[in-house]
Amino acid sequence: MGGRLDGIEHARAPDNHDEIEQALQLRLFEIATAYHRQGRAAVILIEGWDAAGKGGLIKRLTGELDPRFFEVVPIAAPNELERKQHYMARFWAKLPPAGNWTIFDRSWYGRVLVERVEGYASPEEWGRAYSEINALEHTLATDGCRVVKLFLHVSQDEQDKRLIDRLEQPWKRWKVGPDDFRNRAKRAAYVEAFEEMFERCDTQAAPWHIIGANHKKQARIEGMRIIADRLAEGVDLTDPPLDPALKKLAEKELGVRLKAADAKA
């Protein structure tokens, strides 16, 4: 029986992709503004293959957001102190305060992915991590924090093309290291780990969204659309009315008559 990665479509972006992207960025700005105004929080997890386009998606996702109200957290191998703590400790420390978003470039799923495949965690450790992760995400959702999880899927051929391009472009070479090729050699093991992750951690509170990412522009559009749809669901996005007292004060101090029709003095 095939897994969820089998048969994933890799659609091409429409000709007006720039226009669509700009509209989505404006929509995300409006949603983020509503979240900040209402004291809501969100966690966005971006997972996927090496060279799948996670950084490009995050760049477009945050392009029009107010930098005061979000944080991008890139996840690398844990440092010496973090290795002595529970693996979740460094993620708890980066969860967003009310009114903000945290965007994780890779996430706590490393415990059941790279740590599992590379042997950095024992079978007992990564085996119990599924329930620990589900508990965390359920806790966040119950507390009112929206959780959005994206996985960017690229074929082996497309990944190879991107690795070659990075090596041939001097300004991109910093993105490639020995780990990329070590991971590439274990693709089958990673597919197995991904599929179990989807099976065991796809919940109502925090479902997985898999995006065919062979075509970068379409993957960015689809990722932004999913994030916007998930974060907007059940959230009041209407503009707040102008406070009548503030309107009156402003008119007095500025010597003008404001046109705001939603404030009645």
Stockholm file with secondary structure:
# STOCKHOLM 1.0

chainA/1-265         MGGRLDGIEHARAPDNHDEIEQALQLRLFEIATAYHRQGRAAVILIEGWDAAGKGGLIKRLTGELDPRFFEVVPIAAPNELERKQHYMARFWAKLPPAGNWTIFDRSWYGRVLVERVEGYASPEEWGRAYSEINALEHTLATDGCRVVKLFLHVSQDEQDKRLIDRLEQPWKRWKVGPDDFRNRAKRAAYVEAFEEMFERCDTQAAPWHIIGANHKKQARIEGMRIIADRLAEGVDLTDPPLDPALKKLAEKELGVRLKAADAKA
#=GR chainA/1-265 SS CCCTTTTCCCCCCCTTHHHHHHHHHHHHHHHHHHHHHHTCEEEEEEEESTTSSHHHHHHHHTTTSCGGGEEEEECCSCCHHHHTSCTTHHHHTTCCCTTCEEEEESCGGGGGTHHHHTTSSCHHHHHHHHHHHHHHHHHHHHTTEEEEEEEEECCHHHHHHHHHHHHHSGGGGGGCCHHHHHHHHTHHHHHHHHHHHHHHHCCSSSCEEEEECSSHHHHHHHHHHHHHHHHHTTCCCSCCCCCHHHHHHHHHHHTCCCCCTTCCC
#=GC SS_cons         CCCTTTTCCCCCCCTTHHHHHHHHHHHHHHHHHHHHHHTCEEEEEEEESTTSSHHHHHHHHTTTSCGGGEEEEECCSCCHHHHTSCTTHHHHTTCCCTTCEEEEESCGGGGGTHHHHTTSSCHHHHHHHHHHHHHHHHHHHHTTEEEEEEEEECCHHHHHHHHHHHHHSGGGGGGCCHHHHHHHHTHHHHHHHHHHHHHHHCCSSSCEEEEECSSHHHHHHHHHHHHHHHHHTTCCCSCCCCCHHHHHHHHHHHTCCCCCTTCCC
//
